[in-house]
């Protein structure tokens, strides 16, 4: 069960692929995916199963955001100010979605979609509980990307601005593990992770550390010990790439470099958590920038796929930045 398109234009009368055929689903799509997930769990309750439930909401982009929500949360948000969405002037880099910055209708629509996913996750967990599968079923809740909802005057992900931005709000994603048999409720960790750390961690946690691929070499690190409350040797550093933008983020610093000619950014996260003062070019921080630059180069020299390494003559997986209509900037 999936969708025939890579984007969302509607949550009602949306096209889905079921049993190899495309049809339109009249129900609220988030509820539809949830119901399908529940049926799958019930069908496989007596044997090991793997369920990948990928909601396409909340969807904070496109024409659908201009329409009022129709799910059960629409009335609740209809009169809310939603001050968690910043009201900032539109960032000069923002290319798309400018009409949604400070747009209360868009905020309410997005909030309703978030709550729709909350409903679905709750029903999945309730199903596991009712079937007696709670203790021994590992549940992971995460996402592929974050979203600026007015933060920095941006709306959307990093690819909706030129140059592509790397603000924390677009890079930060949720990550929650539930496995009562081995992970006590309420445990938190302050180590800084990336999605590329998930596969080696999950394989190790499930007892398949020997299955972690050796070639190509993976950048991911294993933090499975932290899930069970044990100490893990860890450096709080992550690396990020989106087309022609590369970023390194440590506990104290964040440095973004862009091909071919910038603009580059350097932020002191100890004093500037909101990423407001760009320190690139300031003599006092030239040494820090140089060290971060070297680490950035070393990481991608080691792990980047040469076929798609724009920095060394590789190509792009998308026409987003490399087509004649949208040249590198």
N, C-alpha and C positions, 0 to 999 in steps of 0.2 A: 504494500500500500504506500503510495507516494503521490507526488504532484508532477504534472508534465512540464511545469515552468520553474525557473529559478527565482522567481519573485512573487510577490503577493499583490494582486489588484483588488481582491475582495475577500471577505470572510463568509459570504453567502453566495450560493449558486456558483461555487468555485469548482474548477475542474480538478478531478482526482483520478489517479490510475488505480483501478481495482480489478483483480483477476485478469490483468493484461489488457484491459479496455479503459478508455477515457470516458468519464461521465461527469455530470454536474451533481454536486452534493448540496442540497437545499439548506441543511442545518448550519449552525454556527460552527466554523471549521475547527476551532480549538476544542469544542465539545466532541466533535466527530472523531478527532485523533484520540482523545481520551477514551471514548467508548470503544474504539478499535483496540487500544492498548489493554483495556480491561478484559475484553473478550479473549485476547491472546493469552493473558495471564491465566484466566480461568481454564482455557483449553489445555494449557501446559503445566498446570499446577502440580502434577504428579511426577514431573521430570525436570531436570535442569533446563533453564531457558535463558535466552538473551533477548531483551527488548530494547530497541533503540527508538525512543519516542522523541521525534524532532518537531516541536511546535514551530509553526511559521509566524506566530505572534509572540510577543507584541511586535508589530511592524510599524515603525515610525517613519515611513517614507511613502512617497507616491501619492496618487490621487485618493487612495482609501483614507488617508489621514485627514482629508478635507470633509469627510462625511462623519456624522454623529455615530457613536457606538450604538450597537443594538443589543449587546448582551445584557445580562442581568445587572451589571454594575453601572450601566449608563446613567440611571437615575441618581445613583449615589454620588457620582462625580459631577452631575449637571450644574451644581452651584458652588463647587469647590474652587478655591483660588490656587491650590497646588503650588505653594511657595517653594517646594523643593525643586521646581524648575526655575533656574535663574532667569532674571530679566536683564539681559545685557545688550548693548548695541551690537548689531550684526558685524561679525568679524570681516575685515576686507578680503580675506582669503576665501570665504565661503562662496562656492560657485552654485551649489544646488540647495534646495530646501529653505531658501531665505525667507519664504513666506511663513514658515513655521516658528521662527525665532520670536518669542514673546506672544505666540498665538495661543490663547487660552483654550480654544476649541480643539486644537491639535494636542495640547497637553492632556485634556480630559479624555480624548479618544485613546491616547497612548496608555494612560493610567487604567482605563477600563480593560484594555487588552492585557496589561500586566496582571490584573486581578483575575482575568479569565484563565491565564496560565496557572495562577495560584490555585484556582478551583480544580483544574485538571490534575495537578501534582497531588493535591490533597486526596482526590478520588483514587488515584493509583496507589498511594500509600494505604488508604483505607481498605482497598481490595486485598493488598498483601496481608494486612492485619487480620481481616476477616477469614482469609483462607489459611491462616496459621503459617504464613511464609515470611513474616516480619523478621524473625531472628536471623535467619540464614540467607536472606536476600540482600545483596549489596546494591544500594541505590546511589547513583551519582547524579547530582544536579549541577549543570554548568551551561556555558554558552559559547558561541563562536567569536563574539565580539561585543564591545560595549556600545554606548551611544551618547553623544552630546545632545542634551535636551535643552539647549540654550547656554550651556557652559561655554565660556569664552566667546559667546556670540556665535557659536556653531550649532548646527542641527544635523545629526546623522553621524556616520562613521568617518574614518579618516579620508576615504576616497571622495567625499563630497566637498572637499576644498582643494584649491590649487594655490600653493603646493599642498600635497597630502599632509594632514596634521597628525601628530602623535600624542595629543593630550591624554592624560591618564584616564579621563572619562570614556574615551573611545577604546582604550586598551584593557581596562579593568573589567573582568568578568566574574560572575559568582562561581563558587566551587564548594559544594557540600557533599559529604559522604555520609550515608546511613547504613550501618551494618551492626545492629545491636549485639550480635554474638561476639564481636571483637572490638567495636569502637564505641566507647561510652558516650552517651549523649552530652552535648554541650561543650565538648572539647574543641579548643581553637589552637591555631598555630600562627605565629607572626612571620614565618619564613615566606620569602617572596618567590612565587612560582610562575611558570609559564605553561601554556597548554602542551608544549613539546615535552614537558616532564610527566605528562599523564600516562603515556603508554608504558614506559619502563616501571613506573610506580605501580600501576595496576597489575602488570604481569608479575612483578615481584610479590605484591600483596596476595595474589591468588596462588602463589607457589610455582609460577612459571618463569622464574628469573632466567633459566637456561634458554628460554625462547626469545629473549631480547636479541634482535638482529645485531650481528657484528658488522655486516656490510649491507648498505652503506652505514658508516658510523653515525650514530644518533647523537644529537645535542642534549637530549633529555637526561635528567637526573632522577634517582629513586628516593622519594621521600616517604615510602611506605611505613618506615619505623615511626615517623611522627604521627601517623594516623592512630597508632596504638599507644601513644604517650611516651615513646622512647626518644632519647636524644638522637639527633641526626646531624652529622657534620655538613654544614651548609653555608654557602656564601650567598647573600642576598643580592643577586644580580640576574637580570634577564636581558635577552636580546630580542629585537623585533624588526620585522621587515615588511613593508607594504610597497610594492612596485619600486619607485626610485627613492624611497625614504627608509633609512635604517636608524635604529635607536638602541642605545644601551642605557639601562636604568639600574643604578646601584641603590643602596640604602640612603645615600647622601646626594647623589648627582643623577641628572638625566641629560643625555646628549643625543641630539638628532642630527644626522647628516643627510644631505640630499644631492643626488646626481642630476646634472653635472656641476652646477654652480651654486648650490644652496637654494634658499637661505638655510643656514644651519642654526641650531638652538642649543643652549646650555643653561640649565637651571640648577640652582643650589636648593635641593629639596629640604634641607634643614631649616632654611630661612624663608623659602618661597614655595610652599606646598601647592599653591595655586598656579604655578608656572606663569608668572607675570613679568619677571625681569630676565630678559635674555642676556646672558653674560658673554656670548661669543664676541670676540674681538677686544675684550677688556684685558689689558696686560696682566693684571693681577691673577687672572684665571687661565692664562695661556698654558701653564704646566698641567693643570687638571685636564684641560681640553685635549692636550697632546696625548696624555696617558689613556684617556677614554677613546680617543681616535685609534690608537694602537690596538686596544682590546677589541674594538669593533672590527677592525680589519682582520685581526687574528681569528676571531670567531667565524666570520663568514668565509675566510680563506679555507678554514678547516671543514665547514659544514655545507656551504652553498653548493647547489647543483650547478655545475658549469653551464649546462644547457640554458638555465634561466637566471644566470648571474649577470644582470645588466651592467654591473660595475666592471666586469671583465669581458665584455663583448657578447654576452649571452642575450637571448631573446626574452620576450615577455609571454606570460600565459594569457594575457588579455590585451585587447586593443585600447584599454582605458587611457594609457599614456603614450602609446607608441604609434597610433594611427595618424595619418596625415591630418585628420580633423582635430586631433588632440595631441599636439607634440609635447615632448618633455618641457617642463617649465622650471 
